[in-house]
Amino acid sequence: MFETLTDSFTSAIKKIRFHDDEKALKKALDELKKSLLKADVHHSVVRSLIAEVEHKTKMAGIGKDQFLSAMQESLNAILDVKGNRGFVFAPNPPTVILMTGLQGSGKTTTTGKLATYLKEQKKKKVLIIAADLQRLAAVEQLRQITQKIEVDLFEDEQGEPVSVVKAGLEKARASLYDVVLIDTAGRLAIDEALMGELKAVRDVANPAEIFYVADSMTGQDAVRTATSFKEQIGIDGVILSKYDGDSKGGVALGIASQVEVPLRFIGSGEKMEDLEVFLPERIVNRLMGFGDIEGLAERTANVIDEKKAKELSKKIKKGKFNFNDFLEQMESMKKMGSMKSIMGMIPGMGDVSKALKDFDMENSKEIRQIKAMVSSMTPKEREDPDLLNNSRKMRIAAGCGMSQMEVNRVLKQFKNAAKMAKRFSGKKGMQDLQAMMGQMKGGGFPR
């Protein structure tokens, strides 16, 4: 996500070459204008943003740093809409959230992602109510999602949306749930029947907040439909779904400036863990190619147990990293979300993030092979890879459907990785790593 906008800003900044050069500023502003329009940002927003950047840059004195600062300030001003950020809990539980959106916007999947976020990161007891009784298989989709993320579902396919919501809320209060997410019906387009049903559900649910799920891929259409929902139903926040698939990224600027409702979350990948809180200052940093180290640190802290991390560090230093440790780290990485979204949060790693666009760590051939191989090992073999002699390797190869040569190759890679981790875990580890990276940039590679 943000690829087009980030590339655009980088290109515009390069146009500023000399201090106090009006011609260079004009070139940069022209580049920025074209890029914003190309990224599907509304022309009125573009016009306002360009004028603001130009004014601030001239006031500070034309130069790259001043231009950069002006862009950051202006983007922050657009995205920082007055209202709540992230998820806000009601004073008295359960916090009831009405999830709305058009059919195909990713509303049901986003409901599952939000439930995952609340369960895993906020440690809350969540109930999802299936109130979309219009779309075929909508309840079945929620059933599969809730089973996968281990969250409770209230359903009654024979009932009416209003009665289902009433009964679901009674259960939530009786069973002391912290949060209730109501998945409502959508349509391919806004119509009276849809709005009438949503208003009836809203009135009986009396939600703390109403979230509108907007499909990022629809660009300006997402802005128009969000505006219509705001006027007819009333919405307190927007969640941008499929944002990882929208390299343009302009829809975020459009919704913030035109709909004037705060963006609360963005879908950053296909996994249930790929939902991020929308914090304007951090998003602007990523738009500018500066990454989001704070966001990465928070995401890491949520999935990594500090005590286990210290134990693992000791094992690595002693060269005792084993296959049980490997599987445990794989599970932690899964909870952090897609590799693309993780790399996009590291400053200067934008190009690597693009290269990982289609990479799925969990389902890659190599990872599947390692998991199959480890599953064919005995508990002792997982704990101590040094036990693996030829006869054991033959048994493992037969058990996981790999050749013994492939098993040997994976084991060799694993041992090399463990040795490298041990080497870099020492006092001079970072210096060694930097030296190695320098050699790689120079065309060489340590043997």
N, C-alpha and C positions, 0 to 999 in steps of 0.2 A: 504494500500500500504506500501511497504518497510518492511513488516513483516519478510520475510526470511532474508534479509540483516541485519535488526536491531537485530534480534535474534542471527544472526551469529556474529556480532560485539560484542555483549554482552557476548556471549560464549567465544569468543577469548580473550577478556579482562580478564575474570576470570582465564584464564590459567597462567597469570602473577601473581606469588605468592610472590616471594622474590626479593628484590632489587639486581640488577646485576646478575640475574640468566639466563644464556644463554640457559639452558635446557627449562626453562619456556617460554622464548621467542620463541624457536623453536616450542614448542607445540602450542603456540598462533598463530604463522604464518601458521602452518600446518592446524589448525582449520579454519583460515581465508581463506586459499587457497581453501579448500574443499567447504566451504560455498559459496564463490564467484562463483566457477564453477557450483555449484548446483543452484545458482540464475541466471544462464544463462549469466554470464559475459564471454566474449571471452577469451580464454586461454592466448593470447598475452597481453591483458589488465591486467589479473590476475598476470602474471609473472612480469610485470612492476610495478604494485602496491605493490606486496609483497616485491620486492627488495627495493623499495623506503621506505616503512614502516620500514623494517629491518635496513636499513642504518641510517635513522633519529633517530630511537629508540636507536641504539648503540651509535650514536654521542652524544645524550642527556643523556645517562646512563640508562640502562634497568630498567624499572619500569612501573607500571600501568599508571601513569599520562603521562609518556613519550610516551608510546605505544599509548595511546589515542590521544595525541597531534599529533603524527606522522601520525596516520590514518586520523585525521581531515584535516591536511595540504595536505596530498596526495590525498584525495578525492576531496578537493577543487580545487587542481591543475588540476585534470581530468575534472571536471564539469565546471570549469570557462573558457569556450572557448571564444576566442576573437570575439566580435561582439555585436549587440544590445541585450538588455534584455527587456522582456515584450513587450509592444506595443509602437512603435515609430511613431509619427505623421509626415507627410510630411510638409515642410515649407509652401506650399500652398494647401489648401483643394480642392477637397476631397483626403484623403489618400486612395489609391487603393491597396487592398491586394488580391493576387491570392491564393485561397485555393486549394491545390492539394493533391492527395493521391490515394491509390488503393481502389477499390470497397470493402465495408465492413469494412473499417478502422475506420469508425465513422466520416468521413469528413463533411457530411452534418449536423449532430448533433453538431459537434465541431464548425461549422460556426455559428450556432444558439447560442452556448455558448459564443463565442467570441463577437457576436453582443450584447448579454445580458451584458457582462462585460463592453463593451464600452458605452452602454446606461445607465446602472445603476451606474457604478463606475466612469466613465469618463464624464458622462453627454453629450454624443455626439449624433448627429443625424446620424443614420446609414441606409444605403440602401444595401440590399442583391440582387445580380443578379443571377438568376437561369440559369446557363450555362451548367448544366449537363442534356443534352437532350438524353442521351444514355440509362440510367437506367430507367426502367419502374417505375412510381410513384415517381421519384426523385423530380419533381417539386411539386407534391402534398404533399410530406413530408416537403418540405421547406415552403409550403403554411401554413400547420398546425403549424409548429414551429414559423413562423413569426407572425401568429395570436396570438399565446400563449404569446409571449414575447413583442408583440405590436411594431414590427419593420417593416418598409416598404419592400415590395418585388417587384422586376421588373421581369416579366416573359413573355415569348412568346413561347409556346410549338410548334408552327408551324414554327418558324424561325430556323436559323442555329446559332451555338454558337457564331461565330464571329459577325454576325449582331446583335444578342441579346445583346452582351457585348457593342458594339458600341452605340446602342440605350439607353441602361441602363446608360452608362457613360454620355451621353448627358443630360439625365434626372437629374442625380446626380449633374451636374454642374449648370444646370438651376434652380434646386430647392435648391441649397446651402446645400447639404449634407456634413457632416464632414468626413465620412468614407464610402467606398464602399467595400463590401466583395463579391468576385466572386466565387461561388461554381462551380467547374469544374467537368468534367466527370472522372470516374475511371474505371478500369478494374480489373478482377480477377488476372491478371498478367500483367507485363509490355509488351507492344507490339508497333509496329511501328505506327499503327493507333492512339493509345492513345497519344503517344509522338508528332505525327504530329499535332493533334488537339490542344494539350496544347501549343505547340510552336506558332500556329496561334493565339490563344486567348491571349497568353502572349504578342505577338508583337503588337496587336491592343490595348490591355489594358494598356501597358507600366506601370506595377504596381510599386509602391514604394518598395514593398517587396513580395516575394513568400514564403508562408508557406507550409510545408509538414506535413500532419497529419499521424502519424505512430501509428499503433495498437500495444500497449504494450504487448498484449497477444501473439503476434507472435514471440517475442524474437529476435533471431539473424536474422530472415527473415526481421524484421523491419529495422535492420541496413543495410542489403544488398539492400533493395528497396530504402531506403533513399539515399544511396550512388549512386545508378543508376539515381535517379531523380536529384541529385545534378550535376552529370556529364552531363546529357542530357538537363535538363531544367534550372538548376541553382536554388538553394533554399537558402533563407536567415535565415531560422529558422525552427525548428521542434516543433510541438505540439504533445505530447504523449497523445493519447486517451485511455480510459478504464484502466487508471493506477490504479484506485481503485480496479479493479478485478485482478491485477497482484501482488500477494503477494511476488513474487521474487524480482522485482524491478531492476534487473540487466541491463535491456535494456537502462536505462538512462545513465549508465556508458559506455555502448557499443557505443551508438550514439554519445555521447560527444567526446570520444577518437578516434573512428574509422571514423566517418563521418566528424568530425571537423566542425560541424555547431552548433551554440548555441541553446540549448533547450529554448524555449520561454514561453510555458505554459504546464500545465499538467491537464488532466481531472481527477478530484478527486471524482467523483460520477455521478449519473444518472441525477440529476437535472440540469436545464439550468444555475443555479448559481454556479455549481461545476466545475469551471475552475480557476486554480491558476497560477499566474505568477511564472515562474521557476527562483528562485534566489539561486544560488549554495550554498552560505554559510548557508542559511536557510534550504535547502534540506539536507545538510550534518548534521546539528543539528538534524533533524528528523530521519535521517538514524542512528545516534548515540543514538537515544532515548531521546534526550534533548528537543524535542518539538519545537514549533515555536511561541513564545509569541508575537513577533512583527507582524507576519502575522495574528494572531488571533485578535490583537488590531486593525489592519488596516481593517480587514473584519468587525469587530464590528462597527468601526467608520463610515463605509460606509452605514450601514443600521439603525443605531440608531440616532435619532434626540436628540441632547444634551438637548434642552429645554424640550422636552417631557420626557426625562429620569429623569430630575430633578423633574418634576411634578409628575411622577410615584413614585419616591423615597419618596416624601412628603406624597402621598396617602398611601403608604405601612406603613410608620411610624405611620400614624393615623389609620391604620387598615381599610382603605377605598378602598382597591383593589377590583375591580368588574369584571364582565364578559366582559364588553367592553374592559377593560385593558387587560384581558386575550387574547381575539381575536387579539388585536393589537400586543401583544408580539408574538403570534403565527405567524403572518404575517412577523414580523421582523426576527424570527428564520428561516423561510422558505427562506428568501433572503440570509441568511448566508450560506446555503448549507446543505449537509447531516450531521447528528449528528456524524457519524463515522469520517468524515474529520475534524470536529471541535474538537472532543476529541483527535484526533491524533496530534493536534497542542499544546496540554497541556502537559508539562513535566511529565513523570511518569504515564501517562494515556494510555499507549500503550495497556495494557491488556483490559481496558474498551473499547477501540476502536475496538479491535478484537471481543469483545462480541456484539458490535453494528453492526456487519457486515451486517446482514440482517434486521436491524431495520429501518423502514421507519416512521419517526415521523408523517408526514402528513397523511399517510394512515393507521396508527395503529388503531386498534379497539377502544381503549380508547379515542384517540383524535377525531375520527369520532363521537363517542357517545356524547362527550362534545359539539362538534360543532352543532350536530343535536339538542341537548337539548337547547343550547343557541339560536338557530334559532327559537325555539318554544316559546321563552319568549317575553314579550312586552318590549319596550324600557325602561320603568320604572323598570321592574324586572331585566334587565341586569345591570342597573345602581345601583340598591339597592337590593342585594340578600336577605336581611332581610324581604322583602315583601312576600317571598315565603311561604305561608301557605299551608295546605293540599289540599284545592280545586284548588289552582294555580298549585301545583305539579301534581295533577291528570290531569289537562288540558295539562300541558307540556309533561307528560308521553305519553298521547294519541297522541300528535302532533309529537313526535319524534320517536315513535315506541319502547319506553323502558317501563319497568314496573316502578311503583312508587317506589318500593324498590331500583331499579337501580338508579333512579333519586336522591333518598335520599342518596345513597352511594356516588355518584359523588359530591353532594352538601356538604356532610360532609368532603370529601377529599379536596374540594376547600377551605372550611373554615379553615381546619387544616393547609393547605399550606399558606393561608393568615396570620394566627396567627404566624406560624414559620417565615415567611418573616418579619413580624413586630418585632418579637423577635430579629432576627439577624440584623435588620437595626439600632439598638441602638448602643451606644458607646462601649458597651462590647460585641457586636454581634459576632465579629470575635473570641473573646476568648471563648464565649459560643459554637460556631461552632467547634472550635478546640477541646474543651473538649468533645463535643458529639462524634466527630470522633474518639477521643482516646478511649472512652467507647465502641464504636462499634468494634474497632480493638481488644479490650480486651474481646469481647464476650458479653458485656452488651448492653443495649439500654435504653436511657432515656424514662421514661413513664410519 
